[in-house]
Amino acid sequence: MRAGLTESRTLAFGTLAFAQLAHALNSRSETLSLFQLKPWSNIQLLAAIALSVLAQLAVIYLPAANRIFQTVPITGTELVVGATLSFSPLAFGEVSKWILRKRVNPAYPAPGRGPLNGVGLPPCGVAPWRVTSMRWVPCAPFASHRRTRITRSPSIRSTQ
């Protein structure tokens, strides 16, 4: 294999891996910005990301891992370019969250935002159930108890 092609594949592999780690950071909240969240609120996620970064750097820079994964060590400049590109999911996610916060329908406020009735659930609009990111959220008139657990299906609701 030519050296240029191997370097390109290594840079693409590293950029995609680091992009997934940046996306994991951004996925901590559906509506709140990463910069609005407490940085140490999910220490397990941060530890997993740090371990993944070390593993990725080992794959790129250790000779034994180079042979197994068919990678080559890349220069510092290439690493900076790859790291910069891998933050693009974070930037796009922050922009989409900002747009979502600006376009929130008052009948369906974002979690933790907007007017809530006494049970901590959004008031119902048209439908008794609404879907937010693969999660069913009950509307107030259909909540049987103050501490209703949110489940994936309205028919499998349980209370604590």
N, CA and C atoms as an extended XYZ file, in Angstrom:
480
Properties=species:S:1:pos:R:3:atomname:S:1:resname:S:1:resid:I:1 pbc="F F F"
N         0.838       -1.165        0.000 N   MET     1
C         0.000        0.000        0.000 CA  MET     1
C         0.890        1.238        0.000 C   MET     1
N         0.488        2.251       -0.697 N   ARG     2
C         1.273        3.488       -0.743 CA  ARG     2
C         1.174        4.221        0.589 C   ARG     2
N         2.236        4.946        0.942 N   ALA     3
C         2.275        5.653        2.224 CA  ALA     3
C         1.201        6.729        2.303 C   ALA     3
N         0.949        7.453        1.222 N   GLY     4
C        -0.062        8.510        1.222 CA  GLY     4
C        -1.456        7.976        1.482 C   GLY     4
N        -1.760        6.828        0.888 N   LEU     5
C        -3.075        6.225        1.084 CA  LEU     5
C        -3.228        5.739        2.525 C   LEU     5
N        -2.172        5.149        3.071 N   THR     6
C        -2.231        4.662        4.448 CA  THR     6
C        -2.375        5.827        5.434 C   THR     6
N        -1.657        6.913        5.186 N   GLU     7
C        -1.791        8.089        6.044 CA  GLU     7
C        -3.202        8.663        5.970 C   GLU     7
N        -3.765        8.697        4.777 N   SER     8
C        -5.125        9.217        4.610 CA  SER     8
C        -6.136        8.353        5.347 C   SER     8
N        -5.979        7.044        5.236 N   ARG     9
C        -6.889        6.141        5.944 CA  ARG     9
C        -6.742        6.278        7.455 C   ARG     9
N        -5.507        6.437        7.921 N   THR    10
C        -5.279        6.619        9.358 CA  THR    10
C        -5.924        7.900        9.839 C   THR    10
N        -5.770        8.974        9.083 N   LEU    11
C        -6.360       10.254        9.461 CA  LEU    11
C        -7.890       10.172        9.442 C   LEU    11
N        -8.454        9.512        8.452 N   ALA    12
C        -9.912        9.352        8.385 CA  ALA    12
C       -10.417        8.502        9.548 C   ALA    12
N        -9.696        7.426        9.849 N   PHE    13
C       -10.060        6.545       10.967 CA  PHE    13
C       -10.036        7.318       12.286 C   PHE    13
N        -8.991        8.089       12.512 N   GLY    14
C        -8.888        8.869       13.746 CA  GLY    14
C        -9.943        9.952       13.830 C   GLY    14
N       -10.184       10.630       12.717 N   THR    15
C       -11.182       11.699       12.701 CA  THR    15
C       -12.572       11.152       13.000 C   THR    15
N       -12.929       10.035       12.408 N   LEU    16
C       -14.249        9.441       12.661 CA  LEU    16
C       -14.378        8.964       14.101 C   LEU    16
N       -13.319        8.376       14.639 N   ALA    17
C       -13.364        7.909       16.027 CA  ALA    17
C       -13.511        9.084       16.988 C   ALA    17
N       -12.721       10.137       16.782 N   PHE    18
C       -12.810       11.303       17.654 CA  PHE    18
C       -14.137       12.030       17.474 C   PHE    18
N       -14.711       12.004       16.273 N   ALA    19
C       -16.011       12.632       16.034 CA  ALA    19
C       -17.100       11.929       16.844 C   ALA    19
N       -17.014       10.616       16.951 N   GLN    20
C       -17.996        9.887       17.757 CA  GLN    20
C       -17.881       10.243       19.231 C   GLN    20
N       -16.664       10.476       19.697 N   LEU    21
C       -16.474       10.868       21.092 CA  LEU    21
C       -17.035       12.267       21.349 C   LEU    21
N       -16.827       13.177       20.400 N   ALA    22
C       -17.399       14.519       20.530 CA  ALA    22
C       -18.928       14.455       20.497 C   ALA    22
N       -19.472       13.582       19.669 N   HIS    23
C       -20.926       13.427       19.595 CA  HIS    23
C       -21.478       12.849       20.902 C   HIS    23
N       -20.731       11.957       21.530 N   ALA    24
C       -21.162       11.402       22.822 CA  ALA    24
C       -21.270       12.516       23.866 C   ALA    24
N       -20.336       13.442       23.856 N   LEU    25
C       -20.417       14.581       24.775 CA  LEU    25
C       -21.653       15.424       24.493 C   LEU    25
N       -21.945       15.626       23.222 N   ASN    26
C       -23.069       16.463       22.826 CA  ASN    26
C       -24.413       15.787       23.081 C   ASN    26
N       -24.424       14.484       23.187 N   SER    27
C       -25.674       13.739       23.354 CA  SER    27
C       -26.130       13.665       24.808 C   SER    27
N       -25.457       14.333       25.695 N   ARG    28
C       -25.836       14.285       27.102 CA  ARG    28
C       -27.197       14.924       27.357 C   ARG    28
N       -27.607       15.860       26.519 N   SER    29
C       -28.903       16.510       26.668 CA  SER    29
C       -29.493       16.758       25.286 C   SER    29
N       -30.819       16.598       25.188 N   GLU    30
C       -31.485       16.840       23.908 CA  GLU    30
C       -31.666       18.326       23.626 C   GLU    30
N       -31.748       19.149       24.670 N   THR    31
C       -32.055       20.557       24.471 CA  THR    31
C       -31.012       21.505       25.038 C   THR    31
N       -30.375       21.129       26.132 N   LEU    32
C       -29.400       22.023       26.750 CA  LEU    32
C       -28.060       21.939       26.039 C   LEU    32
N       -27.409       23.074       25.940 N   SER    33
C       -26.094       23.133       25.335 CA  SER    33
C       -25.087       22.402       26.215 C   SER    33
N       -24.044       21.895       25.615 N   LEU    34
C       -22.975       21.256       26.365 CA  LEU    34
C       -22.375       22.225       27.379 C   LEU    34
N       -22.381       23.498       27.043 N   PHE    35
C       -21.790       24.512       27.899 CA  PHE    35
C       -22.724       24.941       29.029 C   PHE    35
N       -23.999       24.514       28.983 N   GLN    36
C       -24.943       24.787       30.060 CA  GLN    36
C       -24.958       23.667       31.093 C   GLN    36
N       -24.393       22.526       30.756 N   LEU    37
C       -24.368       21.388       31.661 CA  LEU    37
C       -23.141       21.463       32.564 C   LEU    37
N       -23.243       20.846       33.726 N   LYS    38
C       -22.085       20.789       34.620 CA  LYS    38
C       -21.047       19.865       33.995 C   LYS    38
N       -19.788       20.288       33.924 N   PRO    39
C       -18.793       19.473       33.228 CA  PRO    39
C       -18.529       18.121       33.881 C   PRO    39
N       -18.648       18.015       35.188 N   TRP    40
C       -18.329       16.753       35.868 CA  TRP    40
C       -19.570       15.992       36.296 C   TRP    40
N       -20.729       16.285       35.699 N   SER    41
C       -21.964       15.632       36.118 CA  SER    41
C       -22.038       14.167       35.672 C   SER    41
N       -21.282       13.777       34.666 N   ASN    42
C       -21.265       12.382       34.220 CA  ASN    42
C       -19.811       11.922       34.128 C   ASN    42
N       -19.256       11.588       35.258 N   ILE    43
C       -17.838       11.248       35.336 CA  ILE    43
C       -17.533        9.938       34.599 C   ILE    43
N       -18.500        9.013       34.547 N   GLN    44
C       -18.274        7.753       33.836 CA  GLN    44
C       -18.104        7.993       32.341 C   GLN    44
N       -18.913        8.891       31.787 N   LEU    45
C       -18.787        9.211       30.368 CA  LEU    45
C       -17.440        9.854       30.080 C   LEU    45
N       -17.030       10.780       30.926 N   LEU    46
C       -15.741       11.432       30.725 CA  LEU    46
C       -14.588       10.444       30.833 C   LEU    46
N       -14.685        9.496       31.753 N   ALA    47
C       -13.645        8.472       31.885 CA  ALA    47
C       -13.619        7.567       30.655 C   ALA    47
N       -14.791        7.207       30.143 N   ALA    48
C       -14.850        6.368       28.940 CA  ALA    48
C       -14.281        7.104       27.730 C   ALA    48
N       -14.560        8.390       27.621 N   ILE    49
C       -14.020        9.174       26.508 CA  ILE    49
C       -12.505        9.284       26.625 C   ILE    49
N       -11.992        9.529       27.823 N   ALA    50
C       -10.539        9.618       28.016 CA  ALA    50
C        -9.864        8.290       27.669 C   ALA    50
N       -10.469        7.192       28.091 N   LEU    51
C        -9.918        5.870       27.770 CA  LEU    51
C        -9.960        5.612       26.262 C   LEU    51
N       -11.025        6.036       25.617 N   SER    52
C       -11.149        5.854       24.168 CA  SER    52
C       -10.133        6.701       23.409 C   SER    52
N        -9.876        7.900       23.887 N   VAL    53
C        -8.861        8.753       23.253 CA  VAL    53
C        -7.487        8.097       23.365 C   VAL    53
N        -7.177        7.570       24.551 N   LEU    54
C        -5.891        6.883       24.727 CA  LEU    54
C        -5.780        5.654       23.820 C   LEU    54
N        -6.858        4.892       23.708 N   ALA    55
C        -6.842        3.716       22.834 CA  ALA    55
C        -6.669        4.123       21.373 C   ALA    55
N        -7.339        5.191       20.970 N   GLN    56
C        -7.213        5.653       19.584 CA  GLN    56
C        -5.798        6.134       19.296 C   GLN    56
N        -5.208        6.869       20.225 N   LEU    57
C        -3.830        7.313       20.039 CA  LEU    57
C        -2.861        6.129       20.016 C   LEU    57
N        -3.153        5.097       20.803 N   ALA    58
C        -2.319        3.890       20.779 CA  ALA    58
C        -2.407        3.208       19.423 C   ALA    58
N        -3.597        3.143       18.855 N   VAL    59
C        -3.754        2.526       17.529 CA  VAL    59
C        -2.975        3.309       16.473 C   VAL    59
N        -2.916        4.618       16.636 N   ILE    60
C        -2.230        5.451       15.643 CA  ILE    60
C        -0.710        5.423       15.833 C   ILE    60
N        -0.239        5.398       17.091 N   TYR    61
C         1.190        5.615       17.321 CA  TYR    61
C         2.002        4.398       17.773 C   TYR    61
N         1.389        3.349       18.271 N   LEU    62
C         2.164        2.178       18.699 CA  LEU    62
C         2.458        1.255       17.507 C   LEU    62
N         3.720        0.837       17.333 N   PRO    63
C         4.073       -0.010       16.174 CA  PRO    63
C         3.291       -1.319       16.106 C   PRO    63
N         3.062       -1.973       17.245 N   ALA    64
C         2.304       -3.236       17.224 CA  ALA    64
C         0.870       -2.990       16.745 C   ALA    64
N         0.260       -1.914       17.215 N   ALA    65
C        -1.101       -1.588       16.786 CA  ALA    65
C        -1.118       -1.153       15.327 C   ALA    65
N        -0.035       -0.513       14.865 N   ASN    66
C         0.053       -0.123       13.447 CA  ASN    66
C        -0.033       -1.340       12.549 C   ASN    66
N         0.647       -2.416       12.930 N   ARG    67
C         0.616       -3.640       12.114 CA  ARG    67
C        -0.772       -4.283       12.130 C   ARG    67
N        -1.400       -4.299       13.300 N   ILE    68
C        -2.719       -4.947       13.413 CA  ILE    68
C        -3.790       -4.157       12.668 C   ILE    68
N        -3.817       -2.843       12.867 N   PHE    69
C        -4.868       -2.004       12.287 CA  PHE    69
C        -4.475       -1.381       10.952 C   PHE    69
N        -3.271       -1.660       10.488 N   GLN    70
C        -2.751       -1.131        9.234 CA  GLN    70
C        -2.821        0.394        9.203 C   GLN    70
N        -2.304        0.996       10.261 N   THR    71
C        -2.231        2.442       10.360 CA  THR    71
C        -0.768        2.866       10.382 C   THR    71
N        -0.537        4.147       10.225 N   VAL    72
C         0.814        4.698       10.324 CA  VAL    72
C         0.755        5.905       11.250 C   VAL    72
N         1.857        6.203       11.939 N   PRO    73
C         1.868        7.413       12.768 CA  PRO    73
C         1.683        8.655       11.896 C   PRO    73
N         0.868        9.572       12.362 N   ILE    74
C         0.630       10.809       11.611 CA  ILE    74
C         1.321       11.966       12.338 C   ILE    74
N         1.568       13.030       11.624 N   THR    75
C         2.264       14.179       12.206 CA  THR    75
C         1.332       14.953       13.126 C   THR    75
N         1.912       15.836       13.915 N   GLY    76
C         1.124       16.656       14.822 CA  GLY    76
C         0.144       17.559       14.090 C   GLY    76
N         0.572       18.077       12.936 N   THR    77
C        -0.307       18.936       12.140 CA  THR    77
C        -1.525       18.151       11.645 C   THR    77
N        -1.277       16.936       11.168 N   GLU    78
C        -2.395       16.103       10.705 CA  GLU    78
C        -3.326       15.744       11.857 C   GLU    78
N        -2.757       15.515       13.045 N   LEU    79
C        -3.575       15.201       14.209 CA  LEU    79
C        -4.445       16.391       14.597 C   LEU    79
N        -3.903       17.598       14.527 N   VAL    80
C        -4.675       18.803       14.842 CA  VAL    80
C        -5.801       18.983       13.819 C   VAL    80
N        -5.508       18.745       12.540 N   VAL    81
C        -6.546       18.846       11.506 CA  VAL    81
C        -7.662       17.832       11.768 C   VAL    81
N        -7.280       16.599       12.073 N   GLY    82
C        -8.277       15.563       12.357 CA  GLY    82
C        -9.100       15.878       13.590 C   GLY    82
N        -8.449       16.372       14.639 N   ALA    83
C        -9.170       16.723       15.863 CA  ALA    83
C       -10.127       17.887       15.619 C   ALA    83
N        -9.694       18.859       14.827 N   THR    84
C       -10.560       19.997       14.507 CA  THR    84
C       -11.788       19.543       13.716 C   THR    84
N       -11.572       18.686       12.729 N   LEU    85
C       -12.703       18.182       11.942 CA  LEU    85
C       -13.632       17.315       12.785 C   LEU    85
N       -13.094       16.637       13.777 N   SER    86
C       -13.932       15.747       14.576 CA  SER    86
C       -14.854       16.514       15.525 C   SER    86
N       -14.647       17.808       15.684 N   PHE    87
C       -15.564       18.603       16.498 CA  PHE    87
C       -16.757       19.125       15.700 C   PHE    87
N       -16.842       18.803       14.417 N   SER    88
C       -17.978       19.267       13.616 CA  SER    88
C       -19.318       18.703       14.111 C   SER    88
N       -19.425       17.433       14.549 N   PRO    89
C       -20.722       16.995       15.098 CA  PRO    89
C       -21.126       17.796       16.334 C   PRO    89
N       -20.141       18.199       17.132 N   LEU    90
C       -20.426       19.003       18.308 CA  LEU    90
C       -20.987       20.362       17.899 C   LEU    90
N       -20.379       20.977       16.897 N   ALA    91
C       -20.850       22.279       16.427 CA  ALA    91
C       -22.249       22.183       15.825 C   ALA    91
N       -22.477       21.179       14.982 N   PHE    92
C       -23.801       21.014       14.374 CA  PHE    92
C       -24.852       20.693       15.436 C   PHE    92
N       -24.491       19.889       16.414 N   GLY    93
C       -25.428       19.562       17.491 CA  GLY    93
C       -25.797       20.777       18.313 C   GLY    93
N       -24.803       21.620       18.612 N   GLU    94
C       -25.081       22.831       19.380 CA  GLU    94
C       -25.993       23.778       18.595 C   GLU    94
N       -25.761       23.901       17.299 N   VAL    95
C       -26.616       24.758       16.476 CA  VAL    95
C       -28.037       24.195       16.425 C   VAL    95
N       -28.180       22.882       16.264 N   SER    96
C       -29.528       22.302       16.205 CA  SER    96
C       -30.249       22.436       17.543 C   SER    96
N       -29.536       22.320       18.663 N   LYS    97
C       -30.161       22.522       19.971 CA  LYS    97
C       -30.601       23.973       20.134 C   LYS    97
N       -29.784       24.897       19.658 N   TRP    98
C       -30.129       26.310       19.749 CA  TRP    98
C       -31.398       26.586       18.947 C   TRP    98
N       -31.481       26.034       17.735 N   ILE    99
C       -32.672       26.208       16.898 CA  ILE    99
C       -33.876       25.577       17.576 C   ILE    99
N       -33.699       24.394       18.153 N   LEU   100
C       -34.795       23.718       18.841 CA  LEU   100
C       -35.295       24.550       20.022 C   LEU   100
N       -34.372       25.127       20.783 N   ARG   101
C       -34.792       25.954       21.920 CA  ARG   101
C       -35.536       27.198       21.453 C   ARG   101
N       -35.177       27.746       20.317 N   LYS   102
C       -35.848       28.939       19.809 CA  LYS   102
C       -37.213       28.625       19.218 C   LYS   102
N       -37.418       27.393       18.753 N   ARG   103
C       -38.668       27.019       18.084 CA  ARG   103
C       -39.587       26.175       18.949 C   ARG   103
N       -39.346       26.102       20.244 N   VAL   104
C       -40.146       25.237       21.117 CA  VAL   104
C       -41.596       25.696       21.117 C   VAL   104
N       -42.485       24.740       20.935 N   ASN   105
C       -43.914       24.986       20.990 CA  ASN   105
C       -44.321       25.063       22.463 C   ASN   105
N       -44.982       26.126       22.906 N   PRO   106
C       -45.327       26.235       24.321 CA  PRO   106
C       -46.231       25.111       24.812 C   PRO   106
N       -47.000       24.491       23.914 N   ALA   107
C       -47.833       23.370       24.334 CA  ALA   107
C       -46.991       22.140       24.648 C   ALA   107
N       -45.813       22.050       24.070 N   TYR   108
C       -44.912       20.924       24.289 CA  TYR   108
C       -43.538       21.462       24.670 C   TYR   108
N       -43.350       21.947       25.901 N   PRO   109
C       -42.066       22.528       26.261 CA  PRO   109
C       -40.967       21.485       26.308 C   PRO   109
N       -39.755       21.937       26.134 N   ALA   110
C       -38.607       21.048       26.237 CA  ALA   110
C       -38.483       20.558       27.673 C   ALA   110
N       -37.883       19.386       27.890 N   PRO   111
C       -37.758       18.867       29.254 CA  PRO   111
C       -37.045       19.874       30.146 C   PRO   111
N       -37.666       20.157       31.302 N   GLY   112
C       -37.076       21.084       32.242 CA  GLY   112
C       -37.303       22.542       31.900 C   GLY   112
N       -38.068       22.830       30.855 N   ARG   113
C       -38.287       24.205       30.419 CA  ARG   113
C       -39.779       24.475       30.291 C   ARG   113
N       -40.143       25.724       30.304 N   GLY   114
C       -41.500       26.120       29.978 CA  GLY   114
C       -42.496       25.864       31.098 C   GLY   114
N       -43.753       26.237       30.866 N   PRO   115
C       -44.769       26.077       31.905 CA  PRO   115
C       -45.159       24.620       32.071 C   PRO   115
N       -45.203       24.187       33.311 N   LEU   116
C       -45.626       22.818       33.597 CA  LEU   116
C       -46.821       22.880       34.534 C   LEU   116
N       -47.671       21.883       34.423 N   ASN   117
C       -48.776       21.801       35.364 CA  ASN   117
C       -48.256       21.166       36.656 C   ASN   117
N       -49.065       20.975       37.646 N   GLY   118
C       -48.611       20.513       38.954 CA  GLY   118
C       -47.908       19.171       38.979 C   GLY   118
N       -48.082       18.334       37.971 N   VAL   119
C       -47.467       17.011       37.993 CA  VAL   119
C       -46.101       16.969       37.331 C   VAL   119
N       -45.623       18.061       36.825 N   GLY   120
C       -44.305       18.052       36.196 CA  GLY   120
C       -44.321       17.510       34.790 C   GLY   120
N       -45.484       17.450       34.168 N   LEU   121
C       -45.600       16.966       32.798 CA  LEU   121
C       -46.116       18.092       31.913 C   LEU   121
N       -45.791       18.090       30.641 N   PRO   122
C       -46.286       19.146       29.766 CA  PRO   122
C       -47.801       19.041       29.596 C   PRO   122
N       -48.485       20.177       29.435 N   PRO   123
C       -49.922       20.111       29.203 CA  PRO   123
C       -50.219       19.490       27.846 C   PRO   123
N       -51.349       18.838       27.745 N   CYS   124
C       -51.690       18.170       26.496 CA  CYS   124
C       -52.176       19.173       25.464 C   CYS   124
N       -51.835       18.896       24.237 N   GLY   125
C       -52.304       19.702       23.126 CA  GLY   125
C       -53.283       18.876       22.336 C   GLY   125
N       -52.852       18.377       21.216 N   VAL   126
C       -53.711       17.614       20.329 CA  VAL   126
C       -53.753       16.141       20.724 C   VAL   126
N       -52.593       15.577       21.033 N   ALA   127
C       -52.522       14.143       21.296 CA  ALA   127
C       -52.236       13.890       22.774 C   ALA   127
N       -52.750       12.773       23.306 N   PRO   128
C       -52.466       12.466       24.709 CA  PRO   128
C       -51.018       12.023       24.943 C   PRO   128
N       -50.318       11.660       23.897 N   TRP   129
C       -48.922       11.246       24.028 CA  TRP   129
C       -48.110       11.977       22.971 C   TRP   129
N       -46.887       12.295       23.287 N   ARG   130
C       -45.991       12.884       22.302 CA  ARG   130
C       -44.682       12.115       22.335 C   ARG   130
N       -43.985       12.105       21.221 N   VAL   131
C       -42.737       11.362       21.118 CA  VAL   131
C       -41.578       12.347       21.084 C   VAL   131
N       -40.580       12.127       21.942 N   THR   132
C       -39.358       12.922       21.896 CA  THR   132
C       -38.191       11.954       21.877 C   THR   132
N       -37.540       11.837       20.774 N   SER   133
C       -36.337       11.015       20.641 CA  SER   133
C       -36.559        9.591       21.125 C   SER   133
N       -37.474        8.893       20.512 N   MET   134
C       -37.735        7.484       20.809 CA  MET   134
C       -38.211        7.271       22.245 C   MET   134
N       -38.877        8.254       22.836 N   ARG   135
C       -39.326        8.136       24.210 CA  ARG   135
C       -40.746        8.678       24.282 C   ARG   135
N       -41.630        7.924       24.865 N   TRP   136
C       -43.005        8.382       25.023 CA  TRP   136
C       -43.099        9.195       26.296 C   TRP   136
N       -43.727       10.360       26.212 N   VAL   137
C       -43.907       11.208       27.376 CA  VAL   137
C       -45.401       11.420       27.575 C   VAL   137
N       -45.947       11.041       28.723 N   PRO   138
C       -47.388       11.218       28.933 CA  PRO   138
C       -47.738       12.671       29.176 C   PRO   138
N       -48.912       13.084       28.684 N   CYS   139
C       -49.425       14.415       28.955 CA  CYS   139
C       -50.179       14.380       30.275 C   CYS   139
N       -50.410       15.533       30.850 N   ALA   140
C       -50.931       15.647       32.204 CA  ALA   140
C       -52.257       14.924       32.465 C   ALA   140
N       -53.298       15.077       31.658 N   PRO   141
C       -54.566       14.435       32.015 CA  PRO   141
C       -54.485       12.911       32.060 C   PRO   141
N       -53.511       12.316       31.405 N   PHE   142
C       -53.410       10.874       31.358 CA  PHE   142
C       -52.392       10.324       32.347 C   PHE   142
N       -51.746       11.186       33.099 N   ALA   143
C       -50.790       10.722       34.106 CA  ALA   143
C       -51.580       10.290       35.331 C   ALA   143
N       -51.367        9.076       35.772 N   SER   144
C       -52.148        8.547       36.871 CA  SER   144
C       -51.557        8.909       38.227 C   SER   144
N       -50.314        9.321       38.274 N   HIS   145
C       -49.646        9.569       39.529 CA  HIS   145
C       -48.574       10.632       39.331 C   HIS   145
N       -48.216       11.317       40.370 N   ARG   146
C       -47.224       12.389       40.276 CA  ARG   146
C       -45.868       11.864       39.817 C   ARG   146
N       -45.497       10.656       40.188 N   ARG   147
C       -44.187       10.118       39.845 CA  ARG   147
C       -44.312        9.060       38.762 C   ARG   147
N       -44.906        9.400       37.644 N   THR   148
C       -45.071        8.473       36.535 CA  THR   148
C       -43.728        8.261       35.852 C   THR   148
N       -43.363        7.022       35.669 N   ARG   149
C       -42.113        6.700       34.989 CA  ARG   149
C       -42.317        6.776       33.484 C   ARG   149
N       -41.398        7.405       32.763 N   ILE   150
C       -41.485        7.516       31.316 CA  ILE   150
C       -40.974        6.221       30.703 C   ILE   150
N       -41.806        5.600       29.852 N   THR   151
C       -41.419        4.347       29.199 CA  THR   151
C       -41.531        4.520       27.696 C   THR   151
N       -41.178        3.492       26.958 N   ARG   152
C       -41.195        3.551       25.507 CA  ARG   152
C       -42.588        3.356       24.919 C   ARG   152
N       -43.511        2.901       25.682 N   SER   153
C       -44.844        2.637       25.141 CA  SER   153
C       -45.903        3.154       26.102 C   SER   153
N       -46.953        3.787       25.595 N   PRO   154
C       -47.977        4.287       26.510 CA  PRO   154
C       -48.753        3.172       27.187 C   PRO   154
N       -48.759        1.966       26.633 N   SER   155
C       -49.500        0.866       27.231 CA  SER   155
C       -48.693        0.167       28.322 C   SER   155
N       -47.416        0.456       28.435 N   ILE   156
C       -46.572       -0.215       29.432 CA  ILE   156
C       -46.104        0.826       30.441 C   ILE   156
N       -46.995        1.652       30.915 N   ARG   157
C       -46.658        2.680       31.891 CA  ARG   157
C       -46.677        2.069       33.283 C   ARG   157
N       -45.735        2.471       34.125 N   SER   158
C       -45.735        1.980       35.499 CA  SER   158
C       -45.503        3.158       36.427 C   SER   158
N       -45.979        3.032       37.640 N   THR   159
C       -45.787        4.089       38.641 CA  THR   159
C       -44.898        3.546       39.738 C   THR   159
N       -44.232        4.461       40.398 N   GLN   160
C       -43.342        4.059       41.499 CA  GLN   160
C       -44.069        4.118       42.800 C   GLN   160
